[in-house]
Amino acid sequence: MNKSVYIIATNAHSGKSVVSLGVLQMIMRNTAKVGYFRPIVESKSKKDTFIETVLEHFQLDMSYDEAYAYTRQEVIALKNEGNIGEVYDTIIKKYKALESKFDFVLVDSSSTIDDSYFDTNFNASVAQSLNIPALIVLKDNFSSEVELVNQVQEDLNNFLEKDLRVLSVFVNKATNATADTLSKLEQRFKDITFTLIPRKEELSRPTIREIANALNVEFLYKGDNIDVTTKRTIVGAMQLSNYLAKLNEDTLAVLPTDRIDLIAGSLVANYSNFSNIKGVVLYGDLTPDPSMSKILDGIQKNIPIMIAKTDTFETANIIGNTKSSIYPENTEKVKMLLQLFDENVDAAKLNSSIASFKSETITPRMFQYNMVQKARAGQKRIVLPEGTDDRILTAASQLAEDELVYLTILGEPEAIKTRAKNILGLKWNEERISIINPAESDKYEAYAEKLYELRKSKGLELSQAKDLMLDASYFGTMMVFLGDADGMVSGAVNTTAHTIRPSLQFVKTKPGVNTVSSVFFMLLHDRVLVYGDCAVVPNPTAEQLADIAISSADSAIAFGIEPKVALLSYSSGNSGSGADVDKVREATALVKERRPELLVEGPIQYDAAVDPKVGKQKMPNSPVAGQANVLIFPDLNTGNNTYKAVQRETGGLAIGPMLQGLKKPVNDLSRGALIPDIYNTVLITAIQSEF
């Protein structure tokens, strides 16, 4: 069951609160533990009143600080500094904390204050990163139905291009839109529902409290209730008889402080039930006459009466421009909003749409978040044999500072610590980073004897074993083999062959696996794909290709990806022939035989594997075509070139290669690896050790 939905407003003053409150009430009718999250608020100095209203009205079991991540200015500042990634990471972290605590989390976009591109697109990007569906709200402030339809289409196309799944659109404060308008939109967007919510004038009018705050008044009498709205504002300046004729129900009377006749007449009219005045504003920055004060004491019926320091025009102008908002004490307006939602929204249909949503993908940021959380939970020990490389030392410092793993670096301890601290200026957490010189290790002799025992049948002498154990790759691999480390990462200095040779000699492969291969996790802008094999097996046989496909599918599962496996070729289905295609076809049959529960397709071309339109056209009955997320290349040449081309052309992040098939995790770095590559490879190695 889907556990969240993101509500996004596409224009200013959309009245999104009616949808946010209504959806929360709808969810809480069937779900006990519900949370609320607004990634961006306007200010830290002044609390977001809508968050406060939600927490208080629905009695949510969470604090105000849990309900938001940043202020708008903080986000803009980080974006300008080039640190927008930090914003997404923090939002995901705070959202996931709520997701673990509640059965459902409603995520609400910040108020759109200026129709800015940044507001709408930022919220869409956050929703996409969180991998949750969206409800869109826009205000019907268009001059014609055509203009409204065009704008909705533009907004939806913008969201869909960002791979955001939109479940429903609410046209709020509807004036021009009709049921026919919705019908036209539903014909163009068949998977999206559309709802009209009519304009309700009372909701747009401010309360007495909001007017008082805007005018910065002094209360003579606060009355029984300042959290009420008025239907009409009357500025009194005419004769009393003419003025009284204008009074009607739920009026805000705005009167000069020195017009005792109008003030007394208003209150007498209210006292006698001739009118229903909700409040009185006295303007002009004057002090009421003492005799007037005595009269007010005697006849006012607990009506808020306040004094403003502004003149006639300024007072009327401020009142006219005061915007209505939702705040905790305004329970009357909250009830009106909830009633409006219930009267106009098919709650059963909407609830079903939200609950049944299921994402077929995992987003890159969520993948990275999950990776960090899994590593932090596991607290594994990883050995890094290449202690002379500055990139290794820098990545180790960062990993230790983030408290994700424990690390053993191989090399000369004093030289490494001196370089790390004094030359590179790194923070060095000695509780999390240990340094071992293999030649001086108290386990050197035992390791050498173990290697001799394992390899003597292959002609290895004990003296040779002792020499090999001075090699950091052999020493690190033996640490992993004997359980003194959970995994090893190397290759920043050494070749792939040098890194993995010891593993192939004595760590060996898992039961049922005959082929050691590799995968890259390709983090594209909207999804994560698994590419195999792009680093180890040059020209696999059909049997090896099947091994690679099965191992890659298992790797995907271990990292939270539900595999849909495509074995790639230059033709799709039965459209081509030849030795290369036949090899892929045979490998596909082997995978289906060995793992019948896997969704697998092959041979299939890359475009048919990942593009839904092409997949439907070329292989309409395939459950994988157009949706593949595990892509198996027919040979190393194709795979290695493809991953590099995709990485460079899309700007995506390639994490790996991750070796698969070994009994214990040993992973190889590229000699051109950057510090983030090393950081990420250590994390995936730590996670690998769990399965």
Secondary structure by P-SEA (a helix, b strand, c coil): cccbbbbbbccccccaaaaaaaaaaaaaacccbbbbbbccccccccccaaaaaaaaaacccccccccccccaaaaaaaaaacaaaaaaaaaaaaaaaaaacccbbbbbccccccccaaaaaaaaaaaaaacbbbbbbbbcccccaaaaaaaaaaaaaaaaaaccccccccccccccccaaaaaaaaaacccbbbbbbccccccccccaaaaaaaaccccccccccccccccccccccccaaaaaaacccccbbbbcccaaaaaaaaaaaaaaccccccbbbbcccccccaaaaaaaaccccccccccccccaaaaaaaaaabbbbbcccaaaaaaaaaaaaaaccaaaaaaaaaaacccccccaaaaaaaaaaaaaaabbbbbbcccccaaaaaaaaaaaaaccbbbbbbccaaaaaaaaccccccccccccbbbbccccccaaaaaaaaaaaacccccccaaaaaaaaacaaaaaaaaaaaccccccccccccccccccccccccccccccccccccccccccccbbbbbccccccccccaaaaaaaaaaaaaaaaaacccccccccccccccccccaaaaaaaaaaaaaaaacccccccccccccccccaaaaaaacccccccccccbbbbccaaaaaaaaaaaaaaacccccccccccccbbbbbbcccccaaaaaaaaaaaaaaaac
